[in-house]
Amino acid sequence: VLEGKSISAVARTFNVHPATIYRCIEPNSAL
């Protein structure tokens, strides 16, 4: 399960914004 630091790490790895990662893992929470 990804959390704040994990999302940031993944975001840096893929060179994307953390919000993009969060939308991918939590589509129901995305507005």
Summary of the structure (lengths in Angstrom):
residues: 31
radius of gyration: 8.7
end to end distance: 20.5
largest distance: 24.3
contacts: 59
relative contact order: 0.19
helix: 61%
strand: 0%
